[in-house]
Amino acid sequence: MPDLTHFDAKGDAHMVDVSDKEVTARTAVAGGCVKMSRETLEMITEGRAKKGDVAGIARLAGIMGAKKTSELIPLCHPLPITKASVEIVPDPALPGLRVQATVKTTGQTGVEMEALTAVTTACLTIYDMVKAAERSMEITDIHLLYKDGGKSGRYEVP
C-alpha cells in the first residue's frame, strides 16, 4: 500500500510539497447520480421546476465548485484550472440525473478532487432546486472515472 502523502513523519496532516514534481497536462473525470421519482424527473426535464432550469444552474454550480475546491478541502492546492465542464443527462432507468465533470490543468498536481467536487456540487444543487417536490432523492455513486497525467499516469474505471 502506498504511503499516505498528506501526513508527515510524526503523523501530522500537512499540504504535500509538489514543488519538485514535473509540470504535466492533467485531466480528471468524475461522475455521480441523483436518484428521484419519475414524477420529479419529468418535472425537471419538462422545465416545470419552480426554481428554474435545474440542469443549467447545477452545471454552473459544478463549475464553480471545481474552482473553489482548495477553499473547501483543507489540503488541496489551489490550481489554475484550464477547463471545467459538467454534463447532466436524464436517465429514466434510474430514474434520475447522471452528472459527469471533466477538469483539466497543466501543473504539478492532479485535478481529481476538483472533478469530484464539481460533481458533488452539481448534485447538491439539483437536490436543493427540487427538494420541495421530493425530499427522498438520493445522491449516489460519486466516484473518479478517469485521470491522466503526472507520475502515476492514467487510471480508468474498469
QUIQUIMO-V141606 format. One line per field, one symbol per residue. ss: DSSP state (h for helix, s for strand, l for the rest). phi: phi as a letter, one per 30 degrees, with the letter a starting at -180 (. if undefined). burial: I if it has 16 or more other C-alpha atoms within 10 Angstrom, else O. A space follows every 50 residues. Layout:
# QUIQUIMO-V141606
ss = ???
phi = ???
burial = ???
This chain:
# QUIQUIMO-V141606
ss = llllllslllllsllllllllllssssssssssssllhhhhhhhhlllll lllhhhhhhhhhhhhhhlhhhhllllllllsssssssssssllllsssss sssssssllllhhhhhhhhhhhhhhhhhhhlllllllsssssssssssll llllssll
phi = .dddddbdddjddadddcdcdddbdbbbbbbabbdadeddddedddicdd djdedddddddddddedceddccecdddbddcabbbcbbdbddddlcccb bbbbabacbdcedddddddddddddeeedbdddaddebcbhdadcabbji ddicbbdd
burial = OOOOOOOOOOOOOOOOOOOOOOOIIIIIIIIIIIIIIOOIIIIIIOOOIO OOIIIOOIIIIIIIIIIIIIOOOOOIIOIOIOOIIIIIOIOOOOIIIIII IIIIIIIIIIIIIIIIIIIIIIIIIIIOIIOOOOOOIOIOOIIIIIIIII OOOOOOOO
